[in-house]
């Protein structure tokens, strides 16, 4: 599985070695915000896939997660789970 790791930036920049400037794909998405332990993230992914199936929406083959600010309090961790629709 190919995995990209990134950080949000305010402007484009020149590639430097293995660090490249890329963008999330454009288009309509379905998403949910997961609050809590990272160990429960699979349930958020399943919720998005279930919603897509129940609403007759095909997934577009790309997904990503956006992590909120770190805290030692797992009950305050926020992660957006986003899937591109086709």
Backbone torsions as a table, in degrees:
resi	resn	phi	psi	omega
1	UNK	NA	129.8	175.3
2	UNK	-82.4	130.9	-179.5
3	UNK	-129.4	131.6	174.0
4	UNK	-109.5	143.2	174.5
5	UNK	-117.1	137.8	-177.0
6	UNK	-148.3	171.2	173.1
7	UNK	-131.5	149.2	177.5
8	UNK	-76.6	137.4	178.0
9	UNK	-127.4	163.8	-176.5
10	UNK	-90.2	-13.5	179.1
11	UNK	-155.5	162.0	178.0
12	UNK	-65.7	157.7	176.8
13	UNK	-144.7	162.1	178.3
14	UNK	-74.4	141.7	175.7
15	UNK	-61.7	147.5	178.8
16	UNK	-141.5	100.0	-179.0
17	UNK	64.5	-125.2	-179.2
18	UNK	-83.4	-4.2	177.8
19	UNK	-91.6	117.4	-178.6
20	UNK	-123.0	153.7	176.2
21	UNK	-91.5	123.3	179.3
22	UNK	-140.1	172.0	-179.6
23	UNK	-130.9	150.4	171.2
24	UNK	-68.0	152.5	-176.0
25	UNK	-67.6	147.3	177.4
26	UNK	-80.7	150.4	175.7
27	UNK	137.5	178.8	179.6
28	UNK	-74.6	140.4	-178.4
29	UNK	-129.7	163.5	167.7
30	UNK	-121.1	139.6	-175.8
31	UNK	-149.3	162.8	170.4
32	UNK	-141.7	157.4	173.8
33	UNK	-107.3	120.2	177.9
34	UNK	-93.7	129.4	175.9
35	UNK	-118.1	120.7	179.0
36	UNK	133.6	-163.7	-175.0
37	UNK	-58.3	140.2	175.8
38	UNK	-62.0	-25.3	179.7
39	UNK	-62.3	-20.3	-179.4
40	UNK	-98.7	6.8	178.2
41	UNK	-58.2	-35.8	177.8
42	UNK	-55.3	-32.3	178.2
43	UNK	-66.4	-35.3	177.4
44	UNK	-67.2	-41.4	177.1
45	UNK	-62.5	-42.9	179.5
46	UNK	-64.2	-38.1	178.5
47	UNK	-61.7	-42.3	178.3
48	UNK	-65.1	-45.4	179.2
49	UNK	-63.6	-40.4	178.8
50	UNK	-64.1	-42.7	178.1
51	UNK	-60.6	-44.1	-178.6
52	UNK	-60.7	-45.6	179.2
53	UNK	-64.4	-45.2	-177.7
54	UNK	-64.8	-25.8	-177.7
55	UNK	-105.7	11.4	175.7
56	UNK	64.4	32.1	-178.9
57	UNK	-109.9	125.5	179.5
58	UNK	-84.6	139.5	176.7
59	UNK	-79.3	148.0	-173.6
60	UNK	-94.4	10.8	174.0
61	UNK	87.3	0.8	177.2
62	UNK	-130.2	140.6	174.6
63	UNK	-145.2	160.1	177.8
64	UNK	-156.5	164.5	178.8
65	UNK	-123.4	141.1	175.4
66	UNK	-119.1	117.7	-175.7
67	UNK	-93.2	134.6	175.0
68	UNK	-76.6	-174.5	-179.7
69	UNK	-62.5	142.1	179.7
70	UNK	-69.4	142.9	170.1
71	UNK	-148.3	149.0	175.8
72	UNK	-71.7	-16.6	179.5
73	UNK	-86.0	100.4	-176.9
74	UNK	-57.3	-26.4	-178.7
75	UNK	-70.6	-10.5	-179.4
76	UNK	-109.5	0.9	177.9
77	UNK	-71.2	131.7	178.7
78	UNK	-122.7	132.8	179.3
79	UNK	-136.9	125.3	174.0
80	UNK	-86.6	131.4	176.8
81	UNK	-111.8	118.8	-169.0
82	UNK	-127.5	133.5	176.1
83	UNK	-125.1	134.3	173.4
84	UNK	-73.2	135.3	174.6
85	UNK	-94.8	151.1	177.8
86	UNK	-100.8	NA	NA
